Amino acid sequence: MRNLLRHLAGRFGPFLAIAGAVMAGFQFVLCAVVSTVNVPALLAEVMKNLPPLMKDLIAQYIGGFGPADLLAFGWNHPVALAVGGAVAVVLSSRAVAGEIEAGTLELVLSQPISRGRYFAGQVLFALAGLAVLALAGAAASWLGQRVYGLDALPPGTLALVAVNFFLLQAAWFGVTLFFSVSGREAGRVGLTGFLIALLSYLVAVIAGMWPKAAFLLPYSPNGYFEPRVILKAGTLPLKSVVVLAGLAVASLAAALWRFRTRDIP
């Protein structure tokens, strides 16, 4: 397995480094924007021209216009979610379907490595990469607050948000990996995983902003990514941990079963 991990690090290391840099850069720049621009006044001016319904919906979605609210919203921003989702989907789609498409999986499995160890190595590497990505975002947010004199999100709160972010991306990795072990083309698998994650995000946004669609929120994994709740309560809701971790474990277990029983062409 050590050789497999070394191979994955050499193959995906640059990609993970770029993703981590983008995530860290976004969180750091957000701290700069919050500290140097009067964002509440700017948003208040913009919202003057919006209909009352839109004002209520935007305020409900963001949760507030203070520094802490805006920094917490930065973790639920499409940029942050896109970076995390890209890492989860790329690593999972390439793990099996991508290797089959390239014609290299049979060669790898002909070596003295079992399917179980190969699967475990892929999962271990991906989860480590996602953890580093979440840590990079949290570290950059903490550093940005120190540099720009903000005291909005304390380290403990940042750590809980990063854990919640990691669990969400781990769930997307597991779901997409199930399609990967069932497919033969990385492109189709990656597109499937991306569309499922996008649908979940849209459902969470709509359900959070429109009361008549609130009944859909429990069915969206993104509905259990709650940086605003962590900010206000100071704790990570147990429900979020159970649902996201449960989805990740269940999908990984299903993927392992499928991988052990499928034929490799």
Buried (B, 14 or more C-beta within 10 A) or exposed (E): BEEBBEEBEEEBEEBBEEBBEBBBBBBBEBBEBBBEEEBBEEBEEEBEEEEEEEBEBBBEBBBBBBBBBBBBBBBBBEBBBBBBBBBBBBBBBBBBBBBBBEEEBEEBBEEEBEBEEBBBBBBBBBBBBBBBBBBBBBBBBBBBBEEBEBEBBEEEBBBBBBBBBBBBBBBBBBBBBBBBBBBBBBEBBBBBBBEBBBEBBEBBBBBBBEEEEEEBBEEBBBBBBBBBBBBBEEEBBEEBBEBBBEBBEBBBEBBBEBBEEBEEE
